[in-house]
Amino acid sequence: IRLTRMSKTMSPSEVVARLQQYFMVMQRLIHEYDGNINKCAGDDIMAFWSAPQRSAEDEGDAVRAALQMQTKLWALNLQLEAEGQRALSMGVGLNTGEFVAGNIGIEDNVEFALIGDSVNLAAQIVKLAARYQVFIADATWQPIRHLAGAVQLPPRVVHDASTSMALYSIRSIQHRT
């Protein structure tokens, strides 16, 4: 979703209603695939897997959730377009790595946050993914490569990396057994 575009053509209450509709669908899918919501900021959803405990299914579940989110967005867009409303767009970026999760802030302004280079890298990857795309880092690809179909993208320099990194555009994944 591009919040700035929506806010130029819709009233604030219409933007909020649209975001609520979108968040409800997406958050249900994330939870269905054992993910956790860190936060919703503007039109972004930050989710994570493997906390408080790591599972061998984390990367697969994250990718399954991402692909289902794109499928549900497509269905939602068909409904919106039938009602004469503008379609939404969303790209997904995933990365695997270490992070610290906890409360950060002072006194009355404490927020649960995910901190770490792997989190920052995921944020950079999502910026590269356009409408209906799911891009993942090599660290996420390696554990699921025997389960998923993907196209390796040309190497890209993302974040403050001094070298380029491999990214994959996910096309499909086996259902969880």
N, C-alpha and C positions, 0 to 999 in steps of 0.2 A: 504494500500500500504506500502510496506517496501522500503523506499527510498534508504537505504544503499545497499540493495540487487540489486536494479535496477542500481544504479550508478556503481556497479562493473562489470556489463555485458553490459551496454549501454553507448554510448557517452553522454556528457553533453547535447547536443542539442536534442538527442533522449529522454533523461529523461524529459527535459522541455516540449517537445511535448506531451509525455505521460501524464505528470501531467496536462497540459492544457486541454487535452481531458477529463481526469477524473474530474478535478475541474469544467469544464463547465457543465457536466451532474449533478454533485452533488449539485452545487450551485443553479441551476435552480429548483431542487426539494426542497431544503430548502426554497427558496423564494416562491414556489408554496404553501407550507404549512405555510406561514406567519412567517417564521423564518428570522433571520438576520445573516449575516456573520460578525464575529468579525475579523477573520484573517485566512489566510492560511500560515502555517509555515512548510516548508519541504513538507511532504505529509499529514499533518493534516489539518483539517478544524475545526475551532472553531466557533460554531453557538450558538445563543441564541434566546429565545422567551420571551415574556412579557415585553419588553421595546420598546417604552417608556410607554406603558400601558399594564396592566395585562388583560388576557382574560381567561374565563373558559375553553377554548379549547386549551390552551398552551401545556399542557402535552400530550394530545391526538395528537395534530398537530406535536409535536416533534417526537413522536413515529411513527406516520404515515410516516413522512418524512424519519425516519431512516429505516423503513421496505422497503419503496420504493427505498431508496438508495441502499439497498442490492439487490433488484430485478434488478435495472438498472446496478449494478456492474456485476451481473451474466450475463446479456445480453451483456455487454461490453466485458466480459471475453470470451464468446462464439465467438465473432467477433475477438478478439485478437488471440485466439487459432487457429481459422480457417486461420489466416494470419501467423501462425507459431510463434507467439509471446508469451511471458510469461504472464500468468494470473496475475491479481492484487488481493490483499487481503485487507479487511478492516473490522475492528470491530468498533462498535458504543457503547459509554457509555453516559448515560444521568442521570442528577441529577436535582432536584428542590430545590431552596433555594434562599436566599437573596444574592445580589451582588451589587457592585457599578460599574457603567459604566461611563467612561469618558476619557478625554485626559490626558496622563501622559508623562512626559519627560521634557526636557529643550530646550529652544531656537529652534534650527533647527531640533531637533530630538524628535518630539512629536508623540505619537501613541495612538490610541483609545484602551482601555484595559478594561477587566472585572476583577474585584478584589473581592475576598471573599473566604471563606472556602468552600462554595458550588461549586464554580468553580474549586477549587483544587481537591475536591472530584470527580467531573465529570472526570477530567483528570486521576485520579487513576482508575476509573471504566473502562474507555476506554482501559487502558492497560491490563485489564483482558479479554476483549472481543476479540475473535479470528475471523478468516475469516467467514463472513456471520452471525455473532452474534450481537444481540442488547441486551445489559445489561442495566438495569435501577435500580436506588436506590428506596428504599421503599417510599421516599417522592414523587417520580414520579409515582410510582405504585398506591398509594392510591387513587388519583383523577380519575384514569382510570380503576380501577380493574373491574368495571361493564361493561366495553367496550372491554377489551382485554383478550387474552389468553396468559398465561405465565407459566413458570416452575420456582418455587422458588429454588434458588441455595443454597447450604450449606452456612451458615453464614461465612463471611470473615472479616478479619481485613484489612481495607484499609486506606490509608492516615496515619495520625498520631492519628487515633482513639484509644482510650483506650479500647473500646469494639468492638465486631464484629457487622456487620450490615447485614441486609437482602438485597439480590440482586435478581433480576428477569431476566430471559431470555425470551424475548418477542417472541411469535410465531405468533400472529395475533391481529388485532384490527378492530373494526367496522369502516366503512366509516363515514366521517363527515356528519351530517344531515343538 
